[in-house]
Amino acid sequence: MGRRPPLDLSLYLVTDTAMCHHFGLAATVSAAVDAGVSVVQLRDADATDDEFVDLGREVMAVLTDTDVPLIIDDRVHLVEAIGAGGAHVGQSDLSVKQAREQLGPTGYLGLSVQTTEHVAGAREDPEEALDYLGVGPVWGTSTKLDAAAPGGLERLAQITSASPWPCVAIGGITLERVALVRRAGAAGAAVISAICGQGDVAAATRDLHSAWQGASR
């Protein structure tokens, strides 16, 4: 299995359909991508599979002429139907091996981790099976009610140091915290409410992008 081209993880948008209701999901994603988002993850735990596929195709329509991939949260079996670029799984979802088997060799695959033990567990699979880790929550978050306890910057730094894969920090990341996670070794910052539901999606995204670019590791 060969390596897929590396992802630009710097500004990773995780969608929230309800938060995006004012402008609509596809319009929110389009504005965010134009302003600097580098990866989009489609997440909607309340949608049926059919509804999720419809949402995914709407988002894919605005990503078609961009270099920004769409990653599907959890529902690896829907990646092909949506035409997405890959999937992201958690500790209680499909195993990395199962997800990779479903995706095939060309789809991107991310894994959520909260501890260095999770990193050690992931290393039991071939390194090329994964493309990145999602690390968090770093701070408390209200957008994922079943999230683990926040680990803080110290644990983020421990995980980024232990991981052979690039790490995306998630959980409570605001404009003021973007530089902190980059300095802790993260390859990217994942945000939800910092973009979704903002009155000016493009301006909010540009500010986050500038904060990332201006931070030194």
C-alpha positions as CSV (number, residue, x, y, z in Angstrom):
1,M,0.0,0.0,0.0
2,G,1.6,3.3,-1.1
3,R,1.3,6.5,0.7
4,R,-1.4,8.9,-0.5
5,P,-0.4,12.5,-1.2
6,P,0.0,14.3,2.1
7,L,-3.0,16.4,3.3
8,D,-2.8,20.1,4.1
9,L,-4.3,19.8,7.6
10,S,-3.7,23.4,8.7
11,L,-7.3,24.5,8.9
12,Y,-9.7,21.6,9.2
13,L,-13.4,22.3,9.2
14,V,-15.8,19.9,10.9
15,T,-19.3,20.7,9.9
16,D,-22.4,21.1,12.1
17,T,-25.5,21.1,10.0
18,A,-27.7,22.9,12.7
19,M,-25.1,25.6,13.3
20,C,-24.9,26.2,9.5
21,H,-28.7,26.6,9.1
22,H,-28.7,30.3,8.5
23,F,-26.6,30.2,5.3
24,G,-26.9,26.5,4.6
25,L,-24.2,23.8,4.9
26,A,-22.9,24.0,1.3
27,A,-22.8,27.8,1.3
28,T,-20.9,27.8,4.6
29,V,-18.4,25.3,3.3
30,S,-17.9,27.1,0.1
31,A,-17.2,30.4,1.9
32,A,-14.9,28.8,4.3
33,V,-12.9,27.0,1.7
34,D,-12.5,30.2,-0.4
35,A,-11.1,31.9,2.7
36,G,-8.6,29.2,3.7
37,V,-10.0,26.0,5.0
38,S,-7.9,23.1,3.8
39,V,-9.9,20.0,4.7
40,V,-13.6,19.5,5.3
41,Q,-15.1,16.7,7.5
42,L,-18.8,16.0,7.2
43,R,-20.3,15.2,10.5
44,D,-24.0,14.9,11.3
45,A,-24.9,12.2,13.9
46,D,-28.6,12.9,13.6
47,A,-28.9,12.4,9.8
48,T,-30.1,9.1,8.3
49,D,-27.7,7.5,5.8
50,D,-29.8,8.8,2.9
51,E,-29.9,12.3,4.4
52,F,-26.1,12.1,5.0
53,V,-25.5,11.1,1.4
54,D,-27.5,14.0,0.2
55,L,-25.6,16.4,2.5
56,G,-22.3,14.9,1.3
57,R,-23.2,15.4,-2.4
58,E,-24.2,19.0,-1.8
59,V,-20.8,19.6,-0.2
60,M,-18.9,17.7,-2.9
61,A,-20.6,19.9,-5.5
62,V,-18.9,23.0,-4.0
63,L,-15.6,21.3,-3.5
64,T,-15.3,19.8,-7.0
65,D,-13.1,22.5,-8.5
66,T,-10.9,22.9,-5.4
67,D,-8.1,20.9,-4.0
68,V,-9.9,20.5,-0.6
69,P,-10.9,16.9,0.2
70,L,-14.1,15.9,1.9
71,I,-13.6,13.5,4.8
72,I,-16.6,11.5,6.1
73,D,-17.0,11.1,9.9
74,D,-17.6,7.5,11.0
75,R,-19.7,6.3,8.1
76,V,-17.0,4.7,6.0
77,H,-19.6,2.8,4.0
78,L,-20.9,6.0,2.5
79,V,-17.6,7.4,1.2
80,E,-18.0,5.9,-2.2
81,A,-21.7,6.9,-2.6
82,I,-20.8,10.5,-1.7
83,G,-17.6,10.6,-3.8
84,A,-15.6,11.8,-0.8
85,G,-11.9,11.6,-0.4
86,G,-11.8,9.5,2.8
87,A,-13.1,8.9,6.3
88,H,-12.4,9.6,9.9
89,V,-13.1,7.1,12.7
90,G,-13.0,7.2,16.5
91,Q,-11.9,4.7,19.1
92,S,-15.3,3.1,19.3
93,D,-16.0,3.0,15.5
94,L,-14.6,0.6,12.9
95,S,-11.0,-0.5,13.5
96,V,-8.3,1.1,11.4
97,K,-7.9,-2.3,9.6
98,Q,-11.7,-2.5,8.8
99,A,-11.9,1.1,7.7
100,R,-8.9,0.8,5.5
101,E,-10.3,-2.4,3.9
102,Q,-13.5,-0.6,3.1
103,L,-11.8,2.5,1.8
104,G,-9.2,0.8,-0.3
105,P,-5.7,2.1,-0.8
106,T,-6.5,5.6,-2.2
107,G,-8.9,7.0,0.4
108,Y,-7.6,9.2,3.3
109,L,-8.1,7.8,6.8
110,G,-7.9,9.7,10.1
111,L,-8.3,8.4,13.6
112,S,-9.3,10.1,16.8
113,V,-7.0,9.7,19.8
114,Q,-7.0,11.0,23.3
115,T,-3.9,9.4,24.9
116,T,-0.4,8.2,24.0
117,E,-1.8,4.7,24.6
118,H,-4.2,5.2,21.7
119,V,-1.2,6.2,19.6
120,A,0.6,3.0,20.6
121,G,-2.5,1.0,19.7
122,A,-2.7,2.6,16.3
123,R,1.0,1.7,15.7
124,E,0.0,-1.9,15.8
125,D,-1.4,-1.5,12.3
126,P,0.8,-0.7,9.3
127,E,1.8,2.9,9.5
128,E,0.6,3.6,5.9
129,A,-2.9,2.6,6.9
130,L,-3.5,6.0,8.5
131,D,-2.9,9.5,7.2
132,Y,-3.3,11.6,10.3
133,L,-4.6,11.6,13.9
134,G,-7.3,13.9,15.4
135,V,-6.2,14.8,18.9
136,G,-8.7,16.0,21.5
137,P,-10.6,17.5,22.9
138,V,-7.8,19.8,23.9
139,W,-10.2,22.1,25.7
140,G,-13.8,21.6,26.7
141,T,-16.4,21.6,23.9
142,S,-20.1,21.9,23.6
143,T,-20.4,20.7,20.0
144,K,-19.7,17.0,20.8
145,L,-21.7,15.9,23.8
146,D,-20.0,12.5,24.1
147,A,-16.5,13.9,23.9
148,A,-13.8,12.7,26.3
149,A,-12.4,14.9,29.0
150,P,-10.2,17.7,27.8
151,G,-6.5,16.8,27.8
152,G,-5.0,20.3,27.5
153,L,-1.9,21.5,25.7
154,E,0.5,19.2,27.6
155,R,-1.2,16.1,26.4
156,L,-1.4,17.4,22.9
157,A,2.3,17.9,22.9
158,Q,2.9,14.4,24.3
159,I,0.8,12.9,21.5
160,T,2.3,14.9,18.7
161,S,5.7,13.9,19.9
162,A,4.7,10.2,20.1
163,S,2.9,10.1,16.8
164,P,4.4,9.1,13.5
165,W,1.5,10.8,11.8
166,P,0.6,14.5,11.6
167,C,-1.9,15.5,14.3
168,V,-4.9,17.8,14.1
169,A,-5.9,19.4,17.3
170,I,-9.7,19.6,18.1
171,G,-11.9,20.7,20.9
172,G,-12.5,24.3,22.1
173,I,-10.2,25.8,19.6
174,T,-10.8,29.5,19.1
175,L,-9.0,32.2,17.2
176,E,-6.9,33.0,20.4
177,R,-5.9,29.3,20.8
178,V,-4.8,28.5,17.2
179,A,-1.2,29.6,17.8
180,L,-1.1,27.6,21.0
181,V,-1.9,24.3,19.3
182,R,0.6,24.9,16.5
183,R,3.3,25.5,19.1
184,A,2.4,22.3,20.7
185,G,3.3,20.4,17.6
186,A,-0.1,20.1,15.8
187,A,-0.1,20.0,12.0
188,G,-3.5,21.6,12.0
189,A,-6.4,23.1,14.0
190,A,-9.9,21.6,13.6
191,V,-12.8,23.9,14.3
192,I,-16.6,23.7,14.3
193,S,-18.2,26.7,16.0
194,A,-15.3,29.1,15.1
195,I,-16.6,28.9,11.5
196,C,-20.1,27.2,11.5
197,G,-22.8,29.7,12.5
198,Q,-20.5,32.7,12.4
199,G,-22.1,35.9,11.1
200,D,-19.3,36.3,8.5
201,V,-18.0,32.9,7.7
202,A,-15.3,34.2,5.3
203,A,-14.0,36.7,7.7
204,A,-13.9,34.2,10.6
205,T,-12.0,31.8,8.4
206,R,-9.5,34.3,7.2
207,D,-8.7,35.3,10.8
208,L,-8.2,31.6,11.7
209,H,-6.0,31.0,8.7
210,S,-3.9,34.1,9.4
211,A,-3.5,33.1,13.0
212,W,-2.2,29.7,11.9
213,Q,0.1,31.1,9.3
214,G,1.5,33.6,11.8
215,A,2.2,31.1,14.5
216,S,5.6,29.6,14.8
217,R,6.1,26.0,15.9
